[in-house]
Every structure is written in structure tokens, then in C-alpha cells.
């Protein structure tokens, strides 16, 4: 069986691949309800239509008053203020506060005109229905949220290219922005190949395996913000494979083929993908384990991926290559790796120098922190990933990692 002519490091492969298709989003835009926009990529700059909050608010339950009327007040020498009423929740404060006066307010209630501070209830004592003792001096602005303290009218709140999180959803709705313009989800064609592959609902005969790559990859694409589109199982017949690949290419923003990426006579993915258009196949073979037979290419502006058939290899490469490519296609700004967990390695992890290794690990909580237990298994054993919580990267210049060393675990 012929070997790959040249292996490329994962970082170099991603760089060369990204150079071959445009960084600008290749998808359209759509306006969606803000409440359902979680995880979508913003396609517009959002400006504040009004200040937030739009009126000064109390930050505690207490009494709105002029701060200077409390200067020098202590528990033994309290300040006495005339109580002139209460600010009802959800209503305007229609009584101004004058010298020597106070109004009862509740958390979130409107601060009346003339008041410059709020004294907490705990620092006061009612004397009678019309008077209150203040046992602690207040500073101007104390326990008051001023109008526009969060955002001012006309502020640029959010820039296009960010992925919307729960806090952005809340902020937009707080300003009454009930719809938002986002980039459409990149459409990802997924083709599974091989005469030995049957649908999950079939009972495999000897020599056959169920198709799981289509569904694990579709789930990953969905979680990464894409729209997976399954094109079924393609037999090892060149013309049928070419026809399915051309149709997938014409209807999607990315084409992913699983299996058929190795170098044997029956592996046709590289040839079929190269036939879709220029510049064709850019990378065939990564210096990585698992996932060595990976193919990366571009036809026109459409990125192409050929994944190994083994499910562990396919998923690891999808995490490393397809997920960042979806962000690029979908208009998302580059994001720093999130969610890395620092853990102590529970066992030695061997590795070969010159190759990046990605080792599944299971995380366990200990009194000293997280422990990462390697989950060793061959790349066609999907439950080696089911039993794991993330993976550890062993860089190409290392010959392994020692038990007890601190590592960064990337959760799945």
C-alpha cells in the first residue's frame, strides 16, 4: 500500500487550508427572534436605542434622601428625617425629596428627584409613622444606580462576528431589541462511504458496520453552529461517489466525506474531492494520531474535508479542523480556547516524537483538584470517547507525558 508522500503538522495544515478560502462569511444573513439566537453569530453592530437603566434606581431596600442630611450620623447620634411617603414599585417617584426628608424605596424602585443616596433599612430605625432615624452617614451616589450607568443611548453595544451568549441575549432584551440579525448557519454536507457501511437501524451481516460517523459529525456540526445535511451512504463505486459529491458541492458551504481517505486502491476520496474544482486537494496526511489520513482541500470557495473512517479519528479531526472552519465560514471572530481544565495526569502517556497526539482522558475530582485518567483505545472504538470527558494534546516535540504532570484538558 502506498504511503503518504508528506505529512503536515495540524497547525500548518489549518493555516494553509484557511488561506485557500475567504475569511469573510460565505453565508447569508437572517433576522431571528432574540430569544432564540443563543449561539448564533451576530451580523450587525448593535447600538443602544436608549439608556439602561432608563431612570435612576435603588440598589437596596431603604430610604432615598439627600446624602448631606446624614453626615455625622451614628448609632448613638442618629440623624432624624421626616418620612414623606413611599415610592411604589413599577411607578414613578412623583414626590421630590427636600432637605431633612426621606422616601421609602425598594430594590429596583425609582429614585425621587432631589435624593442623592439610599440608606439601607438595616442602618435605620423608624421612630413613628412620620419620622426615621438614620444610624450611618451616606455618601452621594451610595446604593443608587444612575440612569445610563450600564449603557448610554447610542453606545455601540455589540460588534458583528461575536457568538451570542446568554448574557448578550439578556442585554438585548433589556433594551427591547426583540429581533437580531445573524449569519445563516453554514450548510455542511456529510457523505459516508464504504460497501461495508449500513444504516444504524440495520442488522449488520458479517463484515458490515453501522454508520455512526454521519450522526456523530452531524451532532458536532450542530453544536458548532452549522446545519448538517446527510447525503447517505455512498458505495465504493467511483461514478456514484462523484455524482453524490458534485451534488453535495452544489448545495452546501462545506463538503465532508468520511472513510476512503487512506492510500489504498479502494480509497477514492482524494481523487473525487480533487475533481470538484480548483485548487483541489491541498493536504493529504497529517502528522497526528489519531487522524493521519486526513484530506483538506478547497473547490472554488467551498472547503472540502476527507476524514478517516475510524470514528475516533473522524471526531478528533472534526474538533480540530471542521469546528474552526465553521466559525470562519459563519462570520465568527477568532475565539480563544475556552473551557480548558487544568488536571494532574494519572498515568504515563507514551508518544512518538514528530507527531501530535490527542489522547482521550476521563476527569475525576480529587481533594487536590482534577485528575486526568488516560482512556487508551484504538481509533475505531467509539466508546473510548464515550468513556472520556476530553482530550490532552501531546505536542510533536515531546516523547510522551509523565504521570503526575499538569496538563490542560480540552472538554469534548
C-alpha positions as a Markdown table, in Angstrom:
| # | Residue | x | y | z |
|---|---|---|---|---|
| 1 | Unk | 0.0 | 0.0 | 0.0 |
| 2 | Unk | 1.5 | 3.4 | -1.0 |
| 3 | Unk | 2.3 | 5.7 | 1.9 |
| 4 | Unk | 1.5 | 9.4 | 2.1 |
| 5 | Unk | 4.2 | 11.5 | 0.4 |
| 6 | Unk | 4.3 | 14.2 | 3.0 |
| 7 | Unk | 2.8 | 14.7 | 6.4 |
| 8 | Unk | 1.8 | 18.2 | 7.6 |
| 9 | Unk | 1.5 | 19.3 | 11.1 |
| 10 | Unk | -2.1 | 20.2 | 12.2 |
| 11 | Unk | -1.3 | 23.9 | 12.8 |
| 12 | Unk | 0.4 | 24.3 | 9.4 |
| 13 | Unk | -2.4 | 22.4 | 7.7 |
| 14 | Unk | -5.1 | 24.6 | 9.2 |
| 15 | Unk | -3.1 | 27.7 | 8.2 |
| 16 | Unk | -2.7 | 26.6 | 4.6 |
| 17 | Unk | -6.3 | 25.5 | 4.3 |
| 18 | Unk | -7.6 | 28.8 | 5.7 |
| 19 | Unk | -5.5 | 30.7 | 3.2 |
| 20 | Unk | -7.4 | 29.0 | 0.4 |
| 21 | Unk | -11.0 | 30.0 | 1.3 |
| 22 | Unk | -12.2 | 33.5 | 2.1 |
| 23 | Unk | -12.3 | 34.7 | 5.7 |
| 24 | Unk | -15.4 | 36.8 | 5.0 |
| 25 | Unk | -18.6 | 34.8 | 5.8 |
| 26 | Unk | -19.8 | 32.9 | 2.7 |
| 27 | Unk | -23.3 | 32.5 | 4.1 |
| 28 | Unk | -26.3 | 34.9 | 4.0 |
| 29 | Unk | -27.9 | 36.8 | 6.9 |
| 30 | Unk | -31.3 | 36.4 | 8.5 |
| 31 | Unk | -33.2 | 38.2 | 11.3 |
| 32 | Unk | -34.3 | 35.9 | 14.1 |
| 33 | Unk | -36.1 | 36.4 | 17.5 |
| 34 | Unk | -33.5 | 37.4 | 20.1 |
| 35 | Unk | -34.8 | 34.8 | 22.5 |
| 36 | Unk | -33.9 | 32.0 | 20.1 |
| 37 | Unk | -30.5 | 33.5 | 19.0 |
| 38 | Unk | -28.3 | 31.7 | 21.5 |
| 39 | Unk | -25.1 | 30.6 | 19.9 |
| 40 | Unk | -25.7 | 32.4 | 16.6 |
| 41 | Unk | -23.1 | 34.7 | 15.1 |
| 42 | Unk | -24.1 | 38.4 | 15.1 |
| 43 | Unk | -24.1 | 40.0 | 11.7 |
| 44 | Unk | -24.6 | 43.7 | 12.7 |
| 45 | Unk | -23.3 | 46.2 | 15.1 |
| 46 | Unk | -26.0 | 46.8 | 17.8 |
| 47 | Unk | -26.5 | 50.4 | 19.1 |
| 48 | Unk | -28.3 | 51.2 | 22.3 |
| 49 | Unk | -31.7 | 52.8 | 21.5 |
| 50 | Unk | -32.0 | 54.3 | 25.0 |
| 51 | Unk | -30.0 | 54.4 | 28.3 |
| 52 | Unk | -30.0 | 51.4 | 30.6 |
| 53 | Unk | -31.4 | 51.8 | 33.1 |
| 54 | Unk | -33.6 | 54.5 | 31.8 |
| 55 | Unk | -34.2 | 56.0 | 35.2 |
| 56 | Unk | -32.2 | 56.1 | 38.5 |
| 57 | Unk | -32.9 | 53.1 | 40.6 |
| 58 | Unk | -32.4 | 52.0 | 44.2 |
| 59 | Unk | -29.8 | 49.1 | 44.6 |
| 60 | Unk | -31.2 | 48.1 | 48.1 |
| 61 | Unk | -34.3 | 48.4 | 50.2 |
| 62 | Unk | -34.1 | 51.6 | 52.2 |
| 63 | Unk | -34.7 | 55.3 | 52.3 |
| 64 | Unk | -34.0 | 57.8 | 49.5 |
| 65 | Unk | -32.6 | 61.0 | 50.9 |
| 66 | Unk | -30.0 | 63.8 | 50.5 |
| 67 | Unk | -26.6 | 62.4 | 51.5 |
| 68 | Unk | -25.7 | 65.7 | 53.2 |
| 69 | Unk | -28.6 | 65.3 | 55.6 |
| 70 | Unk | -26.9 | 62.2 | 57.1 |
| 71 | Unk | -23.3 | 63.5 | 57.5 |
| 72 | Unk | -22.0 | 62.7 | 61.0 |
| 73 | Unk | -24.9 | 60.2 | 61.8 |
| 74 | Unk | -24.0 | 57.3 | 64.1 |
| 75 | Unk | -26.0 | 54.7 | 66.1 |
| 76 | Unk | -25.5 | 56.8 | 69.2 |
| 77 | Unk | -26.2 | 60.2 | 67.4 |
| 78 | Unk | -28.6 | 59.4 | 64.6 |
| 79 | Unk | -29.9 | 61.9 | 62.1 |
| 80 | Unk | -33.7 | 62.4 | 62.2 |
| 81 | Unk | -35.5 | 62.8 | 58.9 |
| 82 | Unk | -39.1 | 63.3 | 58.1 |
| 83 | Unk | -40.7 | 60.4 | 56.3 |
| 84 | Unk | -42.9 | 61.7 | 53.5 |
| 85 | Unk | -44.1 | 58.5 | 51.9 |
| 86 | Unk | -43.1 | 55.5 | 49.7 |
| 87 | Unk | -42.2 | 55.0 | 46.1 |
| 88 | Unk | -44.4 | 52.2 | 44.8 |
| 89 | Unk | -42.7 | 49.6 | 42.6 |
| 90 | Unk | -43.4 | 49.9 | 38.9 |
| 91 | Unk | -44.4 | 53.5 | 39.2 |
| 92 | Unk | -42.8 | 56.9 | 39.0 |
| 93 | Unk | -41.5 | 58.7 | 42.1 |
| 94 | Unk | -43.8 | 61.7 | 42.0 |
| 95 | Unk | -42.7 | 63.3 | 45.3 |
| 96 | Unk | -39.4 | 65.1 | 45.4 |
| 97 | Unk | -37.1 | 64.8 | 48.4 |
| 98 | Unk | -36.3 | 68.1 | 50.1 |
| 99 | Unk | -33.9 | 69.0 | 53.0 |
| 100 | Unk | -34.4 | 66.8 | 56.0 |
| 101 | Unk | -36.8 | 64.4 | 54.2 |
| 102 | Unk | -36.8 | 60.8 | 53.2 |
| 103 | Unk | -38.9 | 58.4 | 51.0 |
| 104 | Unk | -39.1 | 54.7 | 51.5 |
| 105 | Unk | -37.8 | 52.8 | 48.3 |
| 106 | Unk | -37.4 | 49.2 | 47.4 |
| 107 | Unk | -34.7 | 47.5 | 45.4 |
| 108 | Unk | -35.2 | 48.4 | 41.7 |
| 109 | Unk | -37.5 | 51.3 | 42.6 |
| 110 | Unk | -37.2 | 54.7 | 41.1 |
| 111 | Unk | -35.1 | 57.3 | 42.9 |
| 112 | Unk | -37.1 | 60.5 | 43.5 |
| 113 | Unk | -35.9 | 63.9 | 42.4 |
| 114 | Unk | -33.7 | 65.6 | 45.0 |
| 115 | Unk | -32.4 | 62.3 | 46.5 |
| 116 | Unk | -28.7 | 61.7 | 46.1 |
| 117 | Unk | -28.3 | 58.4 | 48.1 |
| 118 | Unk | -30.2 | 55.5 | 49.6 |
| 119 | Unk | -29.6 | 54.3 | 53.2 |
| 120 | Unk | -30.2 | 50.6 | 53.8 |
| 121 | Unk | -33.1 | 49.6 | 56.0 |
| 122 | Unk | -30.6 | 47.9 | 58.3 |
| 123 | Unk | -29.0 | 51.3 | 59.1 |
| 124 | Unk | -32.2 | 52.9 | 60.1 |
| 125 | Unk | -34.9 | 52.8 | 62.7 |
| 126 | Unk | -38.5 | 54.1 | 62.3 |
| 127 | Unk | -39.4 | 56.4 | 65.2 |
| 128 | Unk | -43.0 | 56.9 | 64.3 |
| 129 | Unk | -45.0 | 56.9 | 61.1 |
| 130 | Unk | -43.6 | 60.2 | 60.0 |
| 131 | Unk | -40.0 | 60.0 | 61.2 |
| 132 | Unk | -37.0 | 57.8 | 60.7 |
| 133 | Unk | -33.6 | 57.5 | 62.5 |
| 134 | Unk | -30.5 | 57.1 | 60.3 |
| 135 | Unk | -27.6 | 55.5 | 62.1 |
| 136 | Unk | -24.9 | 55.7 | 59.4 |
| 137 | Unk | -23.8 | 58.5 | 57.1 |
| 138 | Unk | -24.3 | 58.1 | 53.4 |
| 139 | Unk | -22.1 | 59.2 | 50.6 |
| 140 | Unk | -23.5 | 60.8 | 47.4 |
| 141 | Unk | -24.5 | 58.1 | 44.9 |
| 142 | Unk | -24.5 | 55.3 | 47.6 |
| 143 | Unk | -26.8 | 52.5 | 46.7 |
| 144 | Unk | -28.0 | 54.3 | 43.6 |
| 145 | Unk | -27.8 | 53.1 | 40.1 |
| 146 | Unk | -27.8 | 56.2 | 37.9 |
| 147 | Unk | -29.7 | 56.4 | 34.6 |
| 148 | Unk | -27.4 | 55.1 | 31.8 |
| 149 | Unk | -24.9 | 53.6 | 34.2 |
| 150 | Unk | -25.0 | 50.3 | 32.3 |
| 151 | Unk | -25.1 | 51.8 | 28.8 |
| 152 | Unk | -25.7 | 55.2 | 27.4 |
| 153 | Unk | -28.1 | 55.9 | 24.5 |
| 154 | Unk | -26.1 | 55.5 | 21.2 |
| 155 | Unk | -23.4 | 53.3 | 22.7 |
| 156 | Unk | -22.1 | 50.5 | 20.4 |
| 157 | Unk | -23.0 | 47.5 | 22.5 |
| 158 | Unk | -22.1 | 44.5 | 20.4 |
| 159 | Unk | -20.0 | 44.1 | 17.2 |
| 160 | Unk | -20.7 | 41.8 | 14.4 |
| 161 | Unk | -18.9 | 38.5 | 14.5 |
| 162 | Unk | -19.5 | 37.6 | 18.2 |
| 163 | Unk | -21.3 | 34.5 | 19.1 |
| 164 | Unk | -24.3 | 35.3 | 21.3 |
| 165 | Unk | -24.2 | 34.0 | 24.8 |
| 166 | Unk | -26.9 | 34.1 | 27.5 |
| 167 | Unk | -25.7 | 37.5 | 28.8 |
| 168 | Unk | -26.0 | 39.0 | 25.3 |
| 169 | Unk | -29.5 | 37.7 | 24.9 |
| 170 | Unk | -30.5 | 39.2 | 28.2 |
| 171 | Unk | -28.8 | 42.6 | 27.4 |
| 172 | Unk | -30.5 | 42.8 | 24.0 |
| 173 | Unk | -33.9 | 42.1 | 25.5 |
| 174 | Unk | -33.4 | 44.5 | 28.3 |
| 175 | Unk | -33.2 | 47.2 | 25.6 |
| 176 | Unk | -36.3 | 45.9 | 23.9 |
| 177 | Unk | -34.4 | 44.5 | 20.9 |
| 178 | Unk | -36.6 | 41.5 | 20.3 |
| 179 | Unk | -35.0 | 40.6 | 16.9 |
| 180 | Unk | -31.4 | 40.5 | 15.8 |
| 181 | Unk | -29.6 | 40.0 | 12.5 |
| 182 | Unk | -27.3 | 36.9 | 12.4 |
| 183 | Unk | -25.4 | 35.0 | 9.8 |
| 184 | Unk | -27.1 | 31.9 | 8.4 |
| 185 | Unk | -25.8 | 28.6 | 9.7 |
| 186 | Unk | -23.2 | 27.2 | 7.3 |
| 187 | Unk | -24.6 | 24.1 | 5.5 |
| 188 | Unk | -22.3 | 21.1 | 5.8 |
| 189 | Unk | -22.8 | 18.1 | 3.5 |
| 190 | Unk | -21.8 | 14.8 | 5.2 |
| 191 | Unk | -21.2 | 11.8 | 3.0 |
| 192 | Unk | -20.4 | 8.4 | 4.5 |
| 193 | Unk | -18.6 | 5.9 | 2.1 |
| 194 | Unk | -18.0 | 2.2 | 2.0 |
| 195 | Unk | -19.6 | -1.0 | 0.8 |
| 196 | Unk | -19.3 | -2.4 | 4.4 |
| 197 | Unk | -21.3 | 0.5 | 5.9 |
| 198 | Unk | -25.0 | 0.1 | 6.7 |
| 199 | Unk | -27.6 | 2.4 | 8.3 |
| 200 | Unk | -27.8 | 2.3 | 12.2 |
| 201 | Unk | -31.2 | 0.7 | 12.1 |
| 202 | Unk | -29.9 | -2.3 | 10.0 |
| 203 | Unk | -28.7 | -5.6 | 11.5 |
| 204 | Unk | -25.1 | -5.8 | 10.2 |
| 205 | Unk | -24.1 | -9.0 | 8.4 |
| 206 | Unk | -20.6 | -10.4 | 9.0 |
| 207 | Unk | -18.1 | -7.8 | 7.6 |
| 208 | Unk | -20.5 | -4.9 | 7.9 |
| 209 | Unk | -20.6 | -2.0 | 10.4 |
| 210 | Unk | -23.3 | 0.6 | 11.2 |
| 211 | Unk | -22.8 | 4.1 | 10.1 |
| 212 | Unk | -22.1 | 6.2 | 13.1 |
| 213 | Unk | -19.8 | 8.8 | 11.6 |
| 214 | Unk | -22.6 | 10.6 | 9.8 |
| 215 | Unk | -24.5 | 11.1 | 13.1 |
| 216 | Unk | -21.6 | 12.0 | 15.4 |
| 217 | Unk | -20.4 | 14.5 | 12.9 |
| 218 | Unk | -23.8 | 15.9 | 12.4 |
| 219 | Unk | -24.2 | 16.4 | 16.1 |
| 220 | Unk | -20.8 | 18.1 | 16.3 |
| 221 | Unk | -21.7 | 20.4 | 13.4 |
| 222 | Unk | -24.9 | 21.4 | 15.0 |
| 223 | Unk | -23.2 | 22.2 | 18.3 |
| 224 | Unk | -20.6 | 24.3 | 16.4 |
| 225 | Unk | -23.3 | 26.4 | 14.8 |
| 226 | Unk | -23.6 | 24.7 | 11.4 |
| 227 | Unk | -26.5 | 23.0 | 9.6 |
| 228 | Unk | -25.6 | 19.3 | 8.9 |
| 229 | Unk | -27.1 | 17.7 | 5.8 |
| 230 | Unk | -26.7 | 14.0 | 5.4 |
| 231 | Unk | -26.3 | 12.5 | 2.0 |
| 232 | Unk | -26.4 | 8.9 | 3.0 |
| 233 | Unk | -24.0 | 6.0 | 2.5 |
| 234 | Unk | -22.1 | 6.1 | -0.8 |
| 235 | Unk | -20.9 | 2.7 | -2.2 |
| 236 | Unk | -17.3 | 2.2 | -3.3 |
| 237 | Unk | -18.2 | 2.9 | -6.9 |
| 238 | Unk | -16.4 | 5.9 | -8.5 |
| 239 | Unk | -19.1 | 7.3 | -10.7 |
| 240 | Unk | -21.7 | 7.1 | -7.9 |
| 241 | Unk | -19.3 | 8.7 | -5.5 |
| 242 | Unk | -18.5 | 11.5 | -7.9 |
| 243 | Unk | -22.2 | 12.2 | -8.6 |
| 244 | Unk | -23.0 | 12.4 | -4.9 |
| 245 | Unk | -20.0 | 14.7 | -4.2 |
| 246 | Unk | -20.9 | 17.0 | -7.0 |
| 247 | Unk | -24.5 | 17.4 | -5.8 |
| 248 | Unk | -23.3 | 18.0 | -2.2 |
| 249 | Unk | -20.8 | 20.6 | -3.5 |
| 250 | Unk | -23.5 | 22.5 | -5.4 |
| 251 | Unk | -25.9 | 22.6 | -2.4 |
| 252 | Unk | -23.7 | 23.4 | 0.6 |
| 253 | Unk | -21.0 | 25.6 | 2.1 |
| 254 | Unk | -18.7 | 22.7 | 3.1 |
| 255 | Unk | -18.4 | 19.1 | 2.0 |
| 256 | Unk | -17.2 | 16.4 | 4.4 |
| 257 | Unk | -16.5 | 12.8 | 3.4 |
| 258 | Unk | -15.9 | 10.1 | 5.9 |
| 259 | Unk | -13.8 | 7.0 | 5.1 |
| 260 | Unk | -11.9 | 6.4 | 1.8 |
| 261 | Unk | -9.1 | 8.9 | 2.8 |
| 262 | Unk | -6.3 | 6.4 | 3.1 |
| 263 | Unk | -3.8 | 5.4 | 0.3 |
| 264 | Unk | -5.1 | 2.0 | -0.7 |
| 265 | Unk | -6.6 | 1.3 | -4.2 |
| 266 | Unk | -10.2 | 1.4 | -2.9 |
| 267 | Unk | -9.8 | 4.8 | -1.2 |
| 268 | Unk | -11.1 | 7.3 | -3.7 |
| 269 | Unk | -11.9 | 10.3 | -1.5 |
| 270 | Unk | -8.8 | 12.4 | -2.5 |
| 271 | Unk | -9.5 | 11.8 | -6.2 |
| 272 | Unk | -13.2 | 12.6 | -6.0 |
| 273 | Unk | -12.7 | 15.7 | -3.9 |
| 274 | Unk | -9.9 | 16.9 | -6.2 |
| 275 | Unk | -12.3 | 16.6 | -9.1 |
| 276 | Unk | -14.7 | 19.1 | -7.7 |
| 277 | Unk | -12.7 | 22.2 | -8.7 |
| 278 | Unk | -9.5 | 24.2 | -8.2 |
| 279 | Unk | -7.3 | 24.4 | -6.2 |
| 280 | Unk | -8.4 | 20.9 | -5.2 |
| 281 | Unk | -6.6 | 18.8 | -2.5 |
| 282 | Unk | -4.1 | 20.9 | -0.5 |
| 283 | Unk | -3.2 | 18.5 | 2.3 |
| 284 | Unk | -3.3 | 14.7 | 2.3 |
| 285 | Unk | -1.9 | 13.3 | 5.5 |
| 286 | Unk | -1.3 | 14.9 | 9.0 |
| 287 | Unk | 1.4 | 14.2 | 11.4 |
| 288 | Unk | -1.1 | 13.4 | 14.1 |
| 289 | Unk | -2.6 | 10.5 | 16.0 |
| 290 | Unk | -5.4 | 9.7 | 15.5 |
| 291 | Unk | -6.3 | 11.1 | 12.1 |
| 292 | Unk | -3.2 | 10.7 | 9.9 |
| 293 | Unk | -5.1 | 10.1 | 6.6 |
| 294 | Unk | -6.9 | 13.4 | 6.7 |
| 295 | Unk | -7.6 | 15.3 | 3.5 |
| 296 | Unk | -8.1 | 19.1 | 3.3 |
| 297 | Unk | -9.0 | 20.9 | 0.1 |
| 298 | Unk | -10.9 | 23.7 | -1.5 |
| 299 | Unk | -13.0 | 23.9 | -4.7 |
| 300 | Unk | -13.8 | 27.4 | -5.6 |
| 301 | Unk | -14.7 | 28.9 | -2.2 |
| 302 | Unk | -16.0 | 25.7 | -0.7 |
| 303 | Unk | -13.8 | 23.9 | 1.8 |
| 304 | Unk | -13.5 | 20.1 | 1.4 |
| 305 | Unk | -12.7 | 17.6 | 4.1 |
| 306 | Unk | -11.9 | 13.9 | 3.8 |
| 307 | Unk | -11.9 | 12.2 | 7.2 |
| 308 | Unk | -10.7 | 8.7 | 8.2 |
| 309 | Unk | -13.4 | 6.2 | 8.6 |
| 310 | Unk | -12.5 | 5.2 | 12.2 |
| 311 | Unk | -14.9 | 7.2 | 14.4 |
| 312 | Unk | -12.4 | 8.3 | 17.0 |
| 313 | Unk | -10.1 | 9.7 | 14.2 |
| 314 | Unk | -13.0 | 11.3 | 12.5 |
| 315 | Unk | -14.2 | 13.1 | 15.6 |
| 316 | Unk | -10.8 | 14.3 | 16.7 |
| 317 | Unk | -10.1 | 15.8 | 13.3 |
| 318 | Unk | -13.6 | 17.3 | 13.2 |
| 319 | Unk | -12.9 | 19.0 | 16.5 |
| 320 | Unk | -9.5 | 20.3 | 15.3 |
| 321 | Unk | -10.4 | 21.3 | 11.7 |
| 322 | Unk | -14.1 | 21.4 | 11.0 |
| 323 | Unk | -15.2 | 23.4 | 14.1 |
| 324 | Unk | -12.8 | 26.3 | 13.5 |
| 325 | Unk | -13.6 | 26.2 | 9.7 |
| 326 | Unk | -17.3 | 26.6 | 10.6 |
| 327 | Unk | -16.6 | 29.6 | 12.7 |
| 328 | Unk | -14.7 | 31.1 | 9.7 |
| 329 | Unk | -17.4 | 30.3 | 7.2 |
| 330 | Unk | -20.1 | 31.6 | 9.6 |
| 331 | Unk | -18.5 | 35.0 | 10.2 |
| 332 | Unk | -17.4 | 34.4 | 13.8 |
| 333 | Unk | -14.4 | 36.3 | 15.1 |
| 334 | Unk | -11.5 | 34.1 | 16.3 |
| 335 | Unk | -12.1 | 32.9 | 19.8 |
| 336 | Unk | -9.6 | 31.9 | 22.4 |
| 337 | Unk | -9.9 | 28.3 | 23.5 |
| 338 | Unk | -12.5 | 28.1 | 26.2 |
| 339 | Unk | -13.1 | 25.7 | 29.0 |
| 340 | Unk | -9.6 | 24.2 | 29.4 |
| 341 | Unk | -9.4 | 22.3 | 32.6 |
| 342 | Unk | -6.1 | 22.0 | 34.5 |
| 343 | Unk | -5.6 | 18.5 | 35.7 |
| 344 | Unk | -2.9 | 16.1 | 37.0 |
| 345 | Unk | -2.1 | 13.2 | 34.7 |
| 346 | Unk | -2.9 | 9.9 | 36.5 |
| 347 | Unk | -0.7 | 7.7 | 34.2 |
| 348 | Unk | 2.1 | 7.9 | 31.7 |
| 349 | Unk | 1.1 | 8.7 | 28.1 |
| 350 | Unk | 3.6 | 7.4 | 25.5 |
| 351 | Unk | 4.0 | 9.3 | 22.2 |
| 352 | Unk | 6.3 | 9.4 | 19.2 |
| 353 | Unk | 8.4 | 12.5 | 18.5 |
| 354 | Unk | 7.4 | 14.4 | 15.4 |
| 355 | Unk | 3.7 | 13.6 | 15.7 |
| 356 | Unk | 0.9 | 15.5 | 17.6 |
| 357 | Unk | -1.1 | 13.1 | 19.7 |
| 358 | Unk | -4.6 | 13.7 | 21.1 |
| 359 | Unk | -5.3 | 11.3 | 24.0 |
| 360 | Unk | -8.8 | 10.9 | 25.4 |
| 361 | Unk | -8.9 | 11.3 | 29.2 |
| 362 | Unk | -11.5 | 10.8 | 31.9 |
| 363 | Unk | -11.7 | 13.5 | 34.6 |
| 364 | Unk | -12.1 | 12.7 | 38.3 |
| 365 | Unk | -12.4 | 15.2 | 41.1 |
| 366 | Unk | -9.9 | 14.7 | 44.0 |
| 367 | Unk | -9.3 | 16.7 | 47.2 |
| 368 | Unk | -6.2 | 18.2 | 45.4 |
| 369 | Unk | -8.1 | 19.1 | 42.2 |
| 370 | Unk | -8.8 | 17.3 | 38.9 |
| 371 | Unk | -7.2 | 14.1 | 37.9 |
| 372 | Unk | -7.0 | 13.1 | 34.2 |
| 373 | Unk | -7.0 | 9.3 | 33.6 |
| 374 | Unk | -6.0 | 8.4 | 30.0 |
| 375 | Unk | -8.5 | 6.3 | 28.1 |
| 376 | Unk | -6.5 | 4.1 | 25.8 |
| 377 | Unk | -8.2 | 2.5 | 22.8 |
| 378 | Unk | -7.9 | 2.0 | 19.1 |
| 379 | Unk | -9.3 | 4.7 | 16.7 |
| 380 | Unk | -12.2 | 2.5 | 15.7 |
| 381 | Unk | -13.6 | 2.1 | 19.2 |
| 382 | Unk | -16.2 | 4.8 | 19.7 |
| 383 | Unk | -16.8 | 4.0 | 23.4 |
| 384 | Unk | -13.3 | 5.1 | 24.2 |
| 385 | Unk | -14.6 | 8.6 | 23.6 |
| 386 | Unk | -17.9 | 7.8 | 25.4 |
| 387 | Unk | -15.9 | 6.9 | 28.5 |
| 388 | Unk | -13.8 | 10.1 | 28.2 |
| 389 | Unk | -14.5 | 13.7 | 29.1 |
| 390 | Unk | -11.9 | 15.4 | 26.9 |
| 391 | Unk | -8.5 | 15.1 | 25.4 |
| 392 | Unk | -5.0 | 16.0 | 26.2 |
| 393 | Unk | -2.6 | 17.3 | 23.4 |
| 394 | Unk | 0.9 | 15.8 | 23.3 |
| 395 | Unk | 2.9 | 18.1 | 21.1 |
| 396 | Unk | 5.1 | 16.9 | 18.3 |
| 397 | Unk | 8.4 | 17.8 | 20.1 |
| 398 | Unk | 7.5 | 15.6 | 23.1 |
| 399 | Unk | 8.0 | 11.9 | 23.5 |
| 400 | Unk | 5.1 | 11.5 | 25.9 |
| 401 | Unk | 3.8 | 12.9 | 29.2 |
| 402 | Unk | 4.7 | 11.6 | 32.7 |
| 403 | Unk | 2.2 | 10.6 | 35.4 |
| 404 | Unk | 1.8 | 13.5 | 37.8 |
| 405 | Unk | 2.5 | 16.2 | 35.3 |
| 406 | Unk | -0.1 | 19.0 | 34.9 |
| 407 | Unk | -1.9 | 19.1 | 31.7 |
| 408 | Unk | -4.7 | 21.1 | 30.0 |
| 409 | Unk | -7.8 | 19.1 | 29.2 |
| 410 | Unk | -10.0 | 20.2 | 26.3 |
| 411 | Unk | -13.5 | 19.0 | 27.2 |
| 412 | Unk | -15.5 | 17.4 | 24.4 |
